[in-house]
Amino acid sequence: MKSLAMPSRVLVVGSRLSAVDAALLACGAGHSVVMASPSGRLPAVRTATPRECPVAIDEAAFARLDLSNPLLYRRLLRQVARSAEAVTGRPFRGQIDRSSDAAERLAREAVLARHGATDWQNILVRYMDLAEHLLRRGTLEMRTRALANCATAVGRYLFAMPLGTAEKLLAYMSDRRLQVMPAVPQSLRWDELWRVQWSSGAFDSFDAVICATGFHRQRFHATYNLLALTAETVSPLAVPHVSPDLRVWLPEAGEPERIWTAGIASYLAAPMVNAVYQSVRQANQITAAWRSS
């Protein structure tokens, strides 16, 4: 974003956590912001993400979930709802809000969080760990489909924002300096201002545009002597094998390379790394392997 006169109108493309951070920075600097994404949905609101799960989870039932079932998201939600209700006895419907308007939903979810009514946050980490183990049993294609199947139902909660962040967003919305809309820029053209044509055909103008997208990860591909991180559409290379200890095996190799993956790059061995604690755990695992090798 170029240096802007005060105040300026800024378009933030995206509505996940990185887009939220961009909007907060721009609004905090005195600009007005429009956040736009295909869904127009903001992350859910939480007050904590504790590691310890306060209730027993039926792990056997979770392990029986079929990754290829088109109704996977419904069956997952039923299990999550039962666990969330078991925390304090509060009905699951009393812990969430289904408003379609982003500002209205954010305001209601902030109230729930402020009153300690977000019991789902207490089981989130345990379900993330169980989901990682379940996904490891499937092929890469099966994992990708399963994650896409459940993204709409649970994605907002996996990437929930702190209550303090939600309250700042609400304050900017109340001042009419922040708007969230379900829209996709069809085209962007610079002509003294950024001229935007939305997919609806409508036009708009902005002083600056911040792209907070790019949630889709690049993929690893390999030959017998090469490992590359590149877009699938431009590479004919094969997917390497990454073993449970996070080491890369090139095609036709008789032993693993001295290459370990961690964080989001470990998707071939750990398909669901969404939090810092998971990356820290992997880092400890890798450094222990280095010391013993």
N, C-alpha and C positions, 0 to 999 in steps of 0.2 A: 504494500500500500504506500503510495507516495505521500509526501508531506502535505497535509490538508489544511485549508483555511478553516476557521472555526465559525459556525458549525458546518459540517459536511454530511452528506447523505451516503451511507455505506451499505453495499450489498454483501452479506455473508452467505455463501453457497454451502449449505449443510446445516444439520441441526443436532449432531451428536456432540460429544463433550468438547472436541477441539473447536467446533463452531461456537459453542457456548462460551468458551474462553475468549475467542476472537471477538464475540459480541460484547462481552464484559469490558475488554480492553478498549474497544472503540467507543462504547457508551461512556466509559469512565473518562475518556479524553474529550468528551463533550460533543461527540457526533451522534447522529440518529442512525439506526440500523434496521435493515430488513433482513431477517434470516429466512432462507428459502430452501426447501428440500422436497423430494417427491412425496414424502409422507406428511411433512409439516409437524412431525411429532418430536417433542423434546424428551430427554431422558426422564425417568421417574425420579422421585425425591426420597432421600434417605437421611438418617442421622448417624448411622454407623454401619460398618460391615464386619461384624465380629467373626473371628476364626472358629470359635467353639460353638457347636450347634446345641441348643438347649433341649431338644427333643429327639427321641429315637426316630430314625427314618427307616422305612421298609426297603432296605438296600436290595433284597432279593427281587422284589417287585420291580424296582427300578432297572435292575440288570436284565429283566425279561422284556423290556421295551424293544420294539422292532424298529430299527433305524430306517427301514425301507417303507414303513407304513405311512400312507398319506395323512392319516389321522394322528400321527405321532405327537403333534403339538397339543392336541386335546387330552391325550392320555398323560402326557407330561404335566399339563396344567392341573389335572385332577389330583395327581400325587403331590404336587407342590402345594395346592390349596389345602389338602388334608394336613400336611406338615405345618403350614403357616397357621392354620386354625388351632393346632395343638399347642402352640407356644403359650398363648394366654386364654384360649377359648373364644377369641374374637372371630366372628365369621370372616371368611376371606373377602367377601364383597364389601365388608366394612374397612378393609385395609387398602383398597385401590379405588381409582376413579376412572370412568370410561368416557368422560366428556370428549367430544370430537374437536372442540375448539382448544387450541394449544394454551392460550392464556388462562382460560377457565380451568382446564385440567391441572395446570401448574399451580394455580391458586388453591385448588381443593386438595391436591396432593401435599402442598406445603402445610396446610392445616392438619392433615393426617399425621405428617411427620412431626409437627410441632407438639401434637397431643400424644405422641408415642404410640400411634396406631399402625405403624408399618412393621408388623411382626414378621413379614416375609424377609426383611433384611437379615434376620437372625439365622435363617436357614440357607441363605444364598451361597455362602462359601462351600458348605458341605455338598450342595447340589452341583456346584461347579466342578468339584473334585470327582464326584460320581459320574458326571457327564463326560469328563475327560477319559475315564476308564472305559466307559461304554463306547465312546467314539473310536477308541483305539482298536476295537474288535472289527470295525468295518473297513471297507476299502476306501481309498481317497474319494472316489466318486460318491460312495454311500455317505461318507461323512459330510461332504459338501451339500448333498441334498438334504440331509437331516438338519444341518445348521440353518439352511435356508427355510426349511419347513417351520422351524421354531422361532425364527428371528423376530417376526412380528409379535408373537405372543410373549416372549421373555426378554428380547433384546433391550428394551428400555430399562428393565430392572437390573440386568447384568451390568449396564453402564450408567447406573443411577447417579445423580448429582447430589452433593451435600445440601442440606437445608439452607445454609448460609448463601450458597450460590443461587438457589431458587429465589430467595428473598431479594437478592440484588436484581435478578432478572425482573421480578414482579414490580420492583420500584421503578425500573426503567420503562416497563410497560405502562405503569400508571402515569408516568410523565409523558407518555406518547413518544418516547424516544426509541422504543423497540417494538418491532412487529414480527410475528412468526407466521409464515404462510406456506401452504402446500403448493409448490410451484417449481417448475424446472425452466431455466433459461434455454430457449431454443437457439438464440444467437446473442453474441456480445460484440459491439462495435464501438471503437473509440472515435468520437467526434466532439472534441472539447470536453465532453462528458462520456461516460460509459452508457451507450444506448442498448437497452435490453429488450429483446422480444421474448415473451413468455410462450410456453407451449400452447397456451390458450389463444395466442394471437395478439394479446394486449402488449403495449409498449410501456417502457419506464426508463428513467434516467438516474444515474448515480455518479457521485464524484469518484468513488473507488470501489473495487471489488476484491473481496478476500475469499479465496477458495479453501474451504475447510472440508474437502472431500477426500477421496482416496482410501476408503475403508477396505477395498479389495486388495489383498496382498499379492505381491509378485510370487512366482512359483520357481522352485528349483528344478533344473534339468541337468542331465549328465550323460557323458560318454565314458569309455573305459579310462580316459585320462583327463577329463574336464568336468568341472562343476560350475554351472552358470545360474545366475538369478536373472530371469528374463520373462517377458510376457509370453503366455502360452501360444498366442496367435502368431508369433514370429519365429518360434523355435521348433524344430522337429526332434529335439533331443528327448531322451527318456527320463522318467522320474527316478531319482536315486532311491536307495533304501536307507532309512535312518532307523537304527536299532533303538530299543528302549533306553539304552544308556546315552542316547542323543548323538551317537557317532554316525558319520556318513559312510556308506558303502557304495562305491562306484560300480556300474554294471560289469559283470564278469570278474570282479575282484575277489581274491581269496581271503582278504582280511580288511578290516575297516581302515579308513584314512585317519590321520591325526587332525580331523576336522570335526568339531562338535557344533551343534546348533543350540540356540537358546532363545527364549522369548517367543515372539511371533514367528521367527524363522524356524522354530522347531515343529512346525505344523504337521510334518510327516510322521513324527513320533508322538507329539503331544498336541492334538488338534484343537485344544481349547485353552489357550493361555491368555487370560484377560486381565490379570491383576499383577501387581508388583510382587506379592508374596510368592506367586508361582515362578516368576523369573528368578527370584532370590533362591528358591529351593533348587532350581536347575543350576544356578551358578555354583552352589555348594556341591551339587552332584558332580559337576564337571571338574571343579578344582580338586575334589577328592580323587577323581580318576587320574588327573595329571600327577598328583603326588605319588600315586601307587604304580604309575607306568614308568 
